[in-house]
Amino acid sequence: MNLTHLDDKNRPKMVDISSKNITQRLAKASGMISMSQEAFESIKNNTAKKGPVLQTAIIAAIMGAKKTSELIPMCHPLMLSKIETDIIEFEKEFAFKLIVTIKCEGKTGVEMEALTAVSIGLLTIYDMVKAIDKTMKIGEIILENKQGGKSGEFVRS
């Protein structure tokens, strides 16, 4: 199998997508952050010293999606048409799940934008409450599903 991001001289390259068709693209990713009860309650009750944690994390996720091509070397800049976020509280586990869905019309997929958005959003939560709990765990960052493009639809089972 040939690696698409290397040229014939084994140098890195960005894939040429000029001959691809423009199609509707959608990707949904998610990830979790778990923490101490004290950190969880400070977020839930909006008492964190740095301000509204979840609202800030959502803004950070949106910014992360928009800046993906600046952060991941071989990603193409995309004109994103929709970024939707959701945060689910897990009261018993002292955890939050961040879900990001991204849509665009383009020649390449938005999986990396969705995964980057989730990562940046969760890192923002960590940053805002690390004074309370440095043992927080970020994980389970996964692509939930994607639509569009040559490879078609993917749904995690």
C-alpha positions in Angstrom: 0.0 0.0 0.0 1.4 3.4 -1.0 1.3 6.2 1.6 -0.6 9.1 0.1 1.3 11.8 2.1 4.7 10.9 0.7 6.0 11.7 -2.8 8.1 9.4 -5.0 11.3 10.7 -3.3 9.8 9.9 0.2 9.2 13.5 1.0 6.0 14.7 2.8 3.3 16.1 0.6 -0.3 17.3 0.8 -2.6 15.1 -1.2 -3.9 16.6 -4.4 -7.7 16.7 -4.2 -8.3 18.9 -7.2 -9.9 16.1 -9.3 -12.3 15.0 -6.5 -16.0 16.0 -6.6 -17.5 18.4 -4.1 -19.9 16.5 -1.9 -21.7 17.0 1.4 -19.4 15.9 4.2 -20.3 15.3 7.8 -18.3 13.9 10.7 -19.2 13.4 14.4 -16.5 12.8 17.1 -16.7 12.5 20.9 -14.4 12.3 23.9 -14.6 12.2 27.7 -13.0 14.0 30.6 -13.3 12.6 34.1 -12.3 14.4 37.3 -12.8 14.7 41.0 -16.2 15.5 42.5 -15.0 18.9 43.6 -13.9 19.8 40.0 -17.1 18.4 38.5 -19.3 20.4 40.9 -17.4 23.6 40.3 -18.0 23.2 36.5 -21.7 22.2 37.0 -22.4 25.0 39.5 -20.4 27.6 37.4 -18.1 28.4 40.4 -14.8 27.8 38.7 -12.5 30.8 39.1 -11.7 31.1 35.4 -15.4 31.5 34.4 -18.0 29.4 32.7 -16.1 26.2 31.8 -18.5 24.4 29.5 -19.4 27.5 27.5 -15.7 28.3 27.1 -15.0 24.7 26.1 -17.7 24.9 23.4 -16.1 28.1 22.0 -12.7 26.5 22.1 -14.0 23.4 20.2 -15.4 25.6 17.5 -12.1 27.5 17.2 -10.2 24.2 17.2 -12.3 22.9 14.3 -11.7 26.1 12.3 -7.9 26.0 12.9 -7.4 22.3 12.2 -5.4 22.9 9.0 -3.1 25.1 10.9 -2.5 22.4 13.5 -2.4 19.2 11.5 0.3 19.5 8.8 -1.4 17.6 5.9 -5.0 18.8 6.5 -6.6 21.0 3.8 -8.2 24.2 4.9 -12.0 23.7 4.6 -14.9 26.1 4.5 -17.0 24.6 7.4 -20.7 25.2 7.1 -21.9 23.9 10.5 -20.3 23.1 13.9 -22.6 21.7 16.5 -21.6 20.7 20.0 -23.2 18.8 22.8 -22.0 18.1 26.3 -23.4 15.3 28.4 -22.9 15.1 32.2 -22.1 11.9 33.9 -23.0 12.7 37.5 -22.0 9.4 39.1 -18.6 9.2 37.2 -17.8 13.0 37.7 -17.3 13.2 33.9 -18.4 15.1 30.8 -18.7 13.8 27.3 -18.1 16.4 24.5 -19.7 15.6 21.1 -18.9 17.7 18.0 -20.6 17.3 14.6 -19.2 19.2 11.6 -20.6 19.7 8.2 -19.2 21.1 4.9 -19.4 20.9 1.2 -16.0 20.0 -0.1 -13.5 17.7 -1.7 -12.2 16.1 1.5 -13.7 15.0 4.8 -14.1 16.7 8.1 -13.1 13.9 10.4 -9.9 15.7 11.5 -11.9 18.9 12.2 -14.3 17.0 14.5 -11.6 15.1 16.3 -9.5 18.3 16.8 -12.6 20.2 18.0 -13.2 17.5 20.7 -9.6 17.5 21.7 -9.3 21.2 22.1 -12.7 21.5 23.9 -11.6 18.8 26.5 -8.2 20.4 26.9 -9.9 23.7 27.7 -12.0 22.1 30.4 -8.7 20.7 31.9 -7.1 24.1 31.7 -9.9 25.9 33.4 -10.1 23.5 36.4 -6.6 22.2 36.8 -6.1 24.3 39.9 -8.8 22.1 41.5 -7.8 18.7 40.1 -4.6 17.9 38.2 -5.5 14.2 38.0 -8.3 14.7 35.4 -8.3 12.1 32.6 -9.0 12.9 29.0 -9.7 10.0 26.7 -12.0 8.0 24.5 -11.6 10.5 21.7 -13.2 8.7 18.7 -14.8 9.2 15.4 -18.5 8.3 15.9 -19.5 8.5 12.3 -18.9 10.2 8.9 -20.7 10.7 5.7 -19.7 11.7 2.2 -16.7 11.2 -0.1 -15.4 8.2 -1.9 -15.2 6.0 1.2 -18.9 6.6 1.9 -20.5 6.2 5.3 -18.8 5.0 8.5 -20.7 4.4 11.7 -18.9 3.1 14.8 -20.6 -0.1 16.0 
